[in-house]
Structures are given as C-alpha cells and as structure tokens.
Amino acid sequence: MPKLTIIGQIYAKRDKIEFVKSELEKLIDITSAEAGCMQYDLHQDNDNPAHFLFYENWDSRDLWQQHMNSQHVKDYMVATEGVIENFTLNEMTRIA
C-alpha cells in the first residue's frame, strides 16, 4: 500500500492551456522512473481543459520531497512561471 498520495491540481491560464499541458507531459516519464514513485497519472478535466490533475502515489514522503527538489521540477516551475492561474497540492494518506 502506498505511504503517500499526492493530489496536485493545476489551472492554466486560458490562453496557455496547450503550453502548460506540454510542460506537464514532460514530467511524466522522468518522474515515473524515480525511486519511490509508484504511480504518476496526469488528467485533464473534460469540461474545463484548463484544469489538470496529477494523482501520485509514493513509497515515502522523503522520496516525494526528492522529486519536488529535482531539476526537472525546477525546470517546470521556471517554464510555467506566469502561466498558471492556480495550483493546489494535497498530501493524503490512504485509509481504506
């Protein structure tokens, strides 16, 4: 059973949806190969294409923190500066 579930919600500015989507997609393969990453799924809302959601499962919070401090996450943050409308992140623990 995963030790940590992450729900990340990203809302792109309306005129930057495709750009944000392409930047998010760049994270998938490299993150999926990281130590401790059990699941790293990107979703896009069917009714609001500016809304993206990452559903992630990690072996530990420490390994997730390593991911958050990785160069590819830093590169994503620089690339998307000013084009994200809203971002929320929830650290969750599965109880059932």
KADA-V881178 format. One record per residue. RES is the residue in one letter. SS is DSSP state (alpha for helix, beta for strand, coil for the rest). D_CENTER is the distance of its C-alpha to the mean C-alpha in whole Angstrom. Layout:
RES_SS_D_CENTER + RES_SS_D_CENTER
//
This chain:
M_coil_20 + P_coil_17 + K_coil_17 + L_beta_14 + T_beta_11 + I_beta_8 + I_beta_8 + G_beta_5 + Q_beta_8 + I_beta_8 + Y_beta_12 + A_beta_13 + K_coil_17 + R_alpha_19 + D_alpha_20 + K_alpha_17 + I_alpha_15 + E_alpha_16 + F_alpha_15 + V_alpha_11 + K_alpha_11 + S_alpha_13 + E_alpha_10 + L_alpha_7 + E_alpha_9 + K_alpha_11 + L_alpha_8 + I_alpha_9 + D_alpha_12 + I_alpha_12 + T_alpha_9 + S_alpha_11 + A_coil_14 + E_coil_14 + A_coil_16 + G_coil_15 + C_beta_12 + M_beta_14 + Q_beta_11 + Y_beta_8 + D_beta_8 + L_beta_7 + H_beta_10 + Q_beta_12 + D_coil_14 + N_coil_18 + D_coil_20 + N_coil_17 + P_coil_16 + A_coil_14 + H_beta_12 + F_beta_9 + L_beta_7 + F_beta_4 + Y_beta_7 + E_beta_8 + N_beta_11 + W_beta_12 + D_coil_16 + S_coil_16 + R_alpha_15 + D_alpha_16 + L_alpha_15 + W_alpha_11 + Q_alpha_13 + Q_alpha_14 + H_alpha_10 + M_alpha_10 + N_coil_13 + S_coil_13 + Q_alpha_14 + H_alpha_12 + V_alpha_9 + K_alpha_12 + D_alpha_13 + Y_alpha_10 + M_alpha_11 + V_alpha_15 + A_alpha_14 + T_coil_13 + E_coil_15 + G_coil_17 + V_coil_15 + I_beta_13 + E_beta_15 + N_beta_13 + F_beta_10 + T_beta_10 + L_beta_9 + N_beta_11 + E_beta_12 + M_beta_14 + T_coil_17 + R_coil_18 + I_coil_22 + A_coil_23
//
